[in-house]
Amino acid sequence: MFKQTKPEAIQETHVQPTILQTTDDGQTLQQVPPSLDAPDCPPNAILPQTAASRGLAQTFGLDIRAAILAVIVDLMIFGGEVSSLETLLPLGICAALVLAFIVYKIQMKWHKDDHDSALIKAMIIGLLTAIPVPLTPIIAVPGGILGIISAIRRK
């Protein structure tokens, strides 16, 4: 019968907070308009406007423990495959899968990577370890150095 409406002065308004884009050391670069913020993204998602602030060390860095483990496992697998004339290749692939899982967990817990970054880094290490050539140190050593730099900058 009677339709109730809110007066214009009392109607609820939705105000989005201002988003500040910062560098790794906390310096403010610019204000990002709230309209660029994707409301349907998960809370830990890295948005394009904040991806640049992560830095090279966080983007490409491996935790030093993961890098050392990857180099040791790769050298052990490669040594076993060479001495057995590649008959231990299936065992090396299984070990590479286990190594990839361990690297994923290390990156998530100790290097504070998000799920996608940790998964990509772990898959790269697992793939390089499964190849019967000692390629892992080429990626793991520089990645470990970047990981040390990232850890030092966090403290």
C-alpha positions in Angstrom: 0.0 0.0 0.0 2.5 2.6 1.1 6.0 2.4 -0.5 8.7 3.5 1.9 11.8 5.1 0.4 14.9 6.5 2.1 15.4 10.2 1.9 18.4 11.1 -0.3 20.4 12.4 2.6 20.1 9.2 4.5 20.8 6.7 1.7 23.9 4.6 2.2 27.0 5.4 0.3 29.8 3.1 -0.5 33.3 4.8 -0.3 36.3 2.8 -1.3 39.6 3.5 0.4 42.5 4.9 -1.5 45.0 2.3 -2.5 48.7 3.2 -2.3 51.3 1.5 -4.4 54.5 1.1 -2.5 58.0 -0.3 -3.1 59.6 -3.1 -1.1 61.1 -0.6 1.3 57.8 1.0 2.0 58.1 4.2 -0.1 54.9 5.3 -1.7 55.0 5.5 -5.4 51.5 6.6 -6.4 47.9 6.4 -5.5 46.0 3.8 -7.5 42.4 4.7 -8.2 40.0 2.3 -6.5 38.4 1.5 -9.8 41.5 -0.4 -10.9 41.2 -2.7 -7.9 39.5 -5.9 -9.0 36.8 -6.7 -6.4 36.4 -10.3 -7.6 40.1 -11.2 -7.0 41.1 -13.2 -4.0 42.7 -11.2 -1.1 46.2 -12.5 -1.7 46.2 -12.0 -5.5 48.9 -9.9 -7.1 47.3 -7.3 -9.1 49.0 -5.9 -12.2 49.5 -2.5 -10.7 51.3 -4.0 -7.6 53.3 -6.7 -9.4 56.1 -4.3 -10.2 56.7 -3.5 -6.6 57.6 -7.1 -5.7 61.1 -6.7 -7.0 63.5 -9.0 -8.9 64.6 -10.9 -5.9 61.1 -11.9 -4.8 60.0 -12.6 -8.4 62.9 -14.9 -9.4 64.4 -15.8 -6.1 64.6 -19.2 -4.5 64.9 -19.8 -0.8 68.6 -20.7 -0.3 67.6 -24.0 1.3 65.6 -24.9 -1.8 68.5 -23.9 -4.1 71.0 -26.0 -2.2 68.7 -29.0 -2.0 68.0 -28.8 -5.7 71.7 -28.7 -6.6 72.5 -31.6 -4.3 69.6 -33.8 -5.5 70.4 -33.0 -9.2 74.0 -33.9 -8.8 73.1 -37.1 -7.0 70.6 -38.1 -9.7 72.9 -37.2 -12.6 75.7 -39.2 -11.0 73.5 -42.2 -10.6 72.1 -42.0 -14.1 75.6 -41.7 -15.7 77.0 -44.6 -13.8 73.9 -46.8 -14.6 73.8 -45.8 -18.3 70.4 -44.2 -17.9 68.7 -47.3 -16.4 67.8 -45.3 -13.3 65.9 -42.6 -15.3 62.5 -43.5 -13.9 63.9 -43.2 -10.3 65.3 -39.8 -11.2 61.9 -38.6 -12.5 60.3 -39.7 -9.2 62.9 -38.0 -7.2 62.4 -34.8 -9.3 58.7 -34.9 -8.5 59.4 -35.2 -4.8 62.0 -32.4 -5.0 59.4 -30.2 -6.8 56.9 -30.7 -4.0 59.5 -29.9 -1.3 60.6 -26.8 -3.2 56.9 -25.7 -3.5 56.5 -26.1 0.3 59.8 -24.3 1.1 58.8 -21.4 -1.2 55.4 -21.0 0.3 56.5 -21.2 4.0 60.0 -19.7 4.1 60.2 -17.4 1.0 56.6 -16.2 1.4 55.7 -16.8 -2.3 52.1 -16.9 -3.3 50.7 -20.2 -4.6 51.3 -19.5 -8.3 54.8 -18.3 -7.9 55.8 -21.1 -5.7 54.2 -23.7 -8.0 56.0 -22.3 -11.1 59.4 -22.2 -9.4 58.9 -25.8 -8.1 57.8 -27.0 -11.6 60.9 -25.4 -13.1 63.2 -27.1 -10.6 61.4 -30.4 -11.0 61.7 -30.3 -14.8 65.3 -29.3 -14.8 66.1 -32.1 -12.3 64.3 -34.7 -14.3 66.3 -34.0 -17.4 69.4 -36.3 -17.3 71.8 -33.4 -17.6 73.0 -31.2 -14.6 71.0 -28.1 -15.6 69.6 -27.3 -12.2 72.6 -25.5 -10.8 72.4 -23.0 -13.7 69.0 -21.9 -12.3 69.2 -22.8 -8.7 72.4 -21.0 -7.8 71.4 -17.5 -9.2 67.9 -18.1 -7.8 69.4 -18.8 -4.4 71.5 -15.7 -4.5 68.4 -13.6 -5.3 66.6 -15.4 -2.5 69.4 -14.3 0.0 69.1 -10.7 -1.3 65.3 -10.9 -0.8 65.7 -12.2 2.8 68.2 -9.5 3.7 65.9 -6.8 2.3 63.0 -8.1 4.4 64.9 -7.8 7.6 
